[in-house]
Amino acid sequence: MPVVFDGFIELPELSDGVIHLVCTAKKPANPEKKYVPAYDFAICKGSEKIGEINLRIGYSGFGSDESSLYYGGQIGYGIDEKYRGNGYAVRACQLLAPVAKAHGMTKLLITNNHINTGSRRVCEKLGTRLNRVARLPEWHDLYKEGQRFMNIYEWSVDPVERNIK
């Protein structure tokens, strides 16, 4: 699934009336580290920052055990502890779907530590499909941080593929 990155896009307003995303960085690819281009966002409710989310553009070995992106996913999120359990991560992911689609992406990987029940619930609410629980290779940064297993979820951001009209 090739994605041609023609540069960062002019971002539309990313709000659903409950939360909004504020772009804090547009990071270019770093071929030396095998990083794809990425957007970083603050997740805000009103004027208060309640978390962060990022979107990595590209597939770079999508589905391949040899890809760092396979274990790290295209979306990463974190909600500040006092705001967890309110569905904000689900909302933030949904707000990023049009950005991914604008870059020609129709499927995104979301990964999480296999014991992170909150993040698993986010994936379930998004309607993702669990591909597998993967053992992290020793070369991966997440392994070096002490993690050993990751849930690998695939999320179709194409409404046709999800049978949504």
C-alpha positions as a Markdown table, in Angstrom:
| # | Residue | x | y | z |
|---|---|---|---|---|
| 1 | Met | 0.0 | 0.0 | 0.0 |
| 2 | Pro | 2.2 | 2.8 | -1.2 |
| 3 | Val | 1.7 | 6.3 | 0.1 |
| 4 | Val | 3.3 | 9.2 | -1.8 |
| 5 | Phe | 4.1 | 12.0 | 0.7 |
| 6 | Asp | 3.9 | 15.3 | -1.2 |
| 7 | Gly | 4.3 | 17.4 | 2.0 |
| 8 | Phe | 2.3 | 18.3 | 4.9 |
| 9 | Ile | -1.3 | 19.5 | 4.2 |
| 10 | Glu | -3.1 | 22.6 | 5.3 |
| 11 | Leu | -5.0 | 21.1 | 8.2 |
| 12 | Pro | -8.8 | 21.7 | 8.4 |
| 13 | Glu | -10.4 | 22.5 | 11.8 |
| 14 | Leu | -10.2 | 19.2 | 13.7 |
| 15 | Ser | -13.0 | 19.5 | 16.2 |
| 16 | Asp | -16.1 | 17.5 | 17.0 |
| 17 | Gly | -17.7 | 20.0 | 19.3 |
| 18 | Val | -16.4 | 18.3 | 22.4 |
| 19 | Ile | -12.7 | 18.2 | 21.8 |
| 20 | His | -10.3 | 19.8 | 19.2 |
| 21 | Leu | -6.9 | 19.0 | 18.1 |
| 22 | Val | -4.1 | 21.6 | 17.8 |
| 23 | Cys | -1.2 | 20.8 | 15.6 |
| 24 | Thr | 2.0 | 21.3 | 17.7 |
| 25 | Ala | 4.6 | 19.9 | 15.2 |
| 26 | Lys | 5.0 | 18.6 | 11.6 |
| 27 | Lys | 8.0 | 16.3 | 11.7 |
| 28 | Pro | 9.7 | 15.5 | 8.4 |
| 29 | Ala | 10.8 | 12.0 | 7.7 |
| 30 | Asn | 14.1 | 10.8 | 9.1 |
| 31 | Pro | 15.4 | 8.1 | 6.8 |
| 32 | Glu | 18.5 | 7.5 | 9.0 |
| 33 | Lys | 16.2 | 6.4 | 11.9 |
| 34 | Lys | 13.6 | 5.0 | 9.4 |
| 35 | Tyr | 11.0 | 7.5 | 10.7 |
| 36 | Val | 8.1 | 8.5 | 8.4 |
| 37 | Pro | 6.7 | 12.1 | 8.4 |
| 38 | Ala | 4.4 | 12.8 | 11.3 |
| 39 | Tyr | 2.0 | 15.3 | 12.8 |
| 40 | Asp | 1.8 | 15.9 | 16.5 |
| 41 | Phe | -1.3 | 17.3 | 18.2 |
| 42 | Ala | -2.5 | 18.5 | 21.5 |
| 43 | Ile | -5.9 | 17.1 | 22.4 |
| 44 | Cys | -7.8 | 20.0 | 24.0 |
| 45 | Lys | -11.2 | 20.5 | 25.7 |
| 46 | Gly | -11.9 | 24.1 | 25.7 |
| 47 | Ser | -8.7 | 25.9 | 26.4 |
| 48 | Glu | -7.2 | 23.0 | 28.4 |
| 49 | Lys | -4.8 | 20.4 | 27.0 |
| 50 | Ile | -6.0 | 16.9 | 28.1 |
| 51 | Gly | -3.7 | 14.7 | 26.1 |
| 52 | Glu | -1.6 | 14.2 | 22.9 |
| 53 | Ile | -2.0 | 12.3 | 19.7 |
| 54 | Asn | 0.2 | 11.8 | 16.7 |
| 55 | Leu | -0.3 | 10.5 | 13.2 |
| 56 | Arg | 2.6 | 9.0 | 11.2 |
| 57 | Ile | 2.2 | 9.2 | 7.5 |
| 58 | Gly | 3.1 | 6.1 | 5.4 |
| 59 | Tyr | 3.2 | 2.4 | 5.6 |
| 60 | Ser | 6.9 | 1.6 | 5.5 |
| 61 | Gly | 6.7 | -2.1 | 5.9 |
| 62 | Phe | 3.0 | -2.2 | 6.8 |
| 63 | Gly | 2.3 | -5.7 | 8.0 |
| 64 | Ser | 6.0 | -6.6 | 8.0 |
| 65 | Asp | 7.6 | -7.9 | 11.2 |
| 66 | Glu | 10.8 | -6.0 | 10.2 |
| 67 | Ser | 9.2 | -2.5 | 10.3 |
| 68 | Ser | 9.5 | -0.3 | 13.3 |
| 69 | Leu | 6.2 | 1.3 | 12.2 |
| 70 | Tyr | 4.5 | -2.1 | 12.4 |
| 71 | Tyr | 5.1 | -2.2 | 16.2 |
| 72 | Gly | 4.7 | 1.5 | 16.8 |
| 73 | Gly | 1.7 | 2.0 | 14.6 |
| 74 | Gln | 0.5 | 5.1 | 12.7 |
| 75 | Ile | -1.4 | 6.6 | 15.6 |
| 76 | Gly | -0.1 | 7.1 | 19.1 |
| 77 | Tyr | -2.2 | 8.7 | 21.8 |
| 78 | Gly | -2.1 | 9.5 | 25.5 |
| 79 | Ile | -4.8 | 11.1 | 27.7 |
| 80 | Asp | -3.9 | 12.8 | 30.9 |
| 81 | Glu | -4.9 | 10.5 | 33.8 |
| 82 | Lys | -7.7 | 12.7 | 35.2 |
| 83 | Tyr | -9.4 | 12.8 | 31.8 |
| 84 | Arg | -9.3 | 9.1 | 31.0 |
| 85 | Gly | -12.5 | 7.0 | 30.6 |
| 86 | Asn | -14.4 | 9.7 | 28.7 |
| 87 | Gly | -13.9 | 8.6 | 25.2 |
| 88 | Tyr | -11.5 | 11.4 | 24.3 |
| 89 | Ala | -8.9 | 9.1 | 22.6 |
| 90 | Val | -11.6 | 7.6 | 20.4 |
| 91 | Arg | -12.8 | 11.1 | 19.4 |
| 92 | Ala | -9.2 | 12.2 | 18.7 |
| 93 | Cys | -8.5 | 9.2 | 16.5 |
| 94 | Gln | -11.8 | 9.8 | 14.6 |
| 95 | Leu | -10.7 | 13.5 | 14.0 |
| 96 | Leu | -7.4 | 12.3 | 12.5 |
| 97 | Ala | -9.1 | 10.0 | 9.9 |
| 98 | Pro | -9.6 | 12.8 | 7.3 |
| 99 | Val | -6.0 | 13.8 | 7.6 |
| 100 | Ala | -4.9 | 10.2 | 7.0 |
| 101 | Lys | -7.2 | 9.9 | 4.0 |
| 102 | Ala | -5.9 | 13.2 | 2.6 |
| 103 | His | -2.5 | 11.5 | 2.5 |
| 104 | Gly | -4.0 | 8.5 | 0.6 |
| 105 | Met | -4.1 | 6.2 | 3.7 |
| 106 | Thr | -7.1 | 3.9 | 4.1 |
| 107 | Lys | -5.8 | 1.6 | 6.8 |
| 108 | Leu | -3.9 | 2.6 | 10.0 |
| 109 | Leu | -2.1 | 0.5 | 12.6 |
| 110 | Ile | -2.8 | 1.2 | 16.2 |
| 111 | Thr | -0.6 | -0.7 | 18.6 |
| 112 | Asn | -0.6 | -0.9 | 22.4 |
| 113 | Asn | 1.0 | -2.8 | 25.2 |
| 114 | His | -0.9 | -6.1 | 25.5 |
| 115 | Ile | -1.8 | -5.3 | 29.1 |
| 116 | Asn | -3.1 | -1.8 | 28.5 |
| 117 | Thr | -6.9 | -2.4 | 28.8 |
| 118 | Gly | -7.8 | 1.3 | 28.3 |
| 119 | Ser | -6.1 | 1.5 | 25.0 |
| 120 | Arg | -7.6 | -1.9 | 23.9 |
| 121 | Arg | -11.0 | -0.4 | 24.7 |
| 122 | Val | -10.2 | 2.6 | 22.4 |
| 123 | Cys | -9.4 | 0.2 | 19.6 |
| 124 | Glu | -12.6 | -1.8 | 20.2 |
| 125 | Lys | -14.7 | 1.3 | 20.1 |
| 126 | Leu | -13.1 | 2.4 | 16.9 |
| 127 | Gly | -14.0 | -0.9 | 15.3 |
| 128 | Thr | -10.4 | -2.0 | 14.7 |
| 129 | Arg | -9.4 | -5.5 | 13.9 |
| 130 | Leu | -6.9 | -7.3 | 16.1 |
| 131 | Asn | -4.2 | -8.7 | 13.8 |
| 132 | Arg | -2.2 | -10.4 | 16.5 |
| 133 | Val | -0.3 | -10.0 | 19.7 |
| 134 | Ala | 3.3 | -9.7 | 18.6 |
| 135 | Arg | 6.5 | -10.3 | 20.6 |
| 136 | Leu | 8.7 | -7.2 | 20.2 |
| 137 | Pro | 12.1 | -7.7 | 18.6 |
| 138 | Glu | 15.1 | -6.8 | 20.7 |
| 139 | Trp | 16.1 | -4.1 | 18.2 |
| 140 | His | 12.9 | -2.1 | 18.7 |
| 141 | Asp | 12.9 | 1.0 | 20.9 |
| 142 | Leu | 9.8 | -0.2 | 22.7 |
| 143 | Tyr | 11.7 | -3.4 | 23.7 |
| 144 | Lys | 14.6 | -1.3 | 25.0 |
| 145 | Glu | 12.0 | 0.6 | 27.1 |
| 146 | Gly | 11.0 | -2.6 | 28.7 |
| 147 | Gln | 7.9 | -3.7 | 26.7 |
| 148 | Arg | 7.8 | -7.2 | 25.4 |
| 149 | Phe | 4.4 | -7.7 | 23.6 |
| 150 | Met | 2.2 | -5.4 | 21.5 |
| 151 | Asn | -1.4 | -5.7 | 20.3 |
| 152 | Ile | -1.4 | -4.9 | 16.6 |
| 153 | Tyr | -4.7 | -3.5 | 15.5 |
| 154 | Glu | -5.7 | -2.5 | 12.0 |
| 155 | Trp | -8.2 | 0.4 | 11.5 |
| 156 | Ser | -9.9 | 1.0 | 8.2 |
| 157 | Val | -10.5 | 4.7 | 7.9 |
| 158 | Asp | -12.4 | 4.1 | 4.6 |
| 159 | Pro | -16.1 | 4.1 | 5.3 |
| 160 | Val | -16.8 | 1.8 | 2.3 |
| 161 | Glu | -14.5 | -0.9 | 3.8 |
| 162 | Arg | -16.3 | -0.6 | 7.2 |
| 163 | Asn | -19.7 | -0.8 | 5.4 |
| 164 | Ile | -20.7 | 2.7 | 6.6 |
| 165 | Lys | -22.9 | 4.7 | 4.4 |
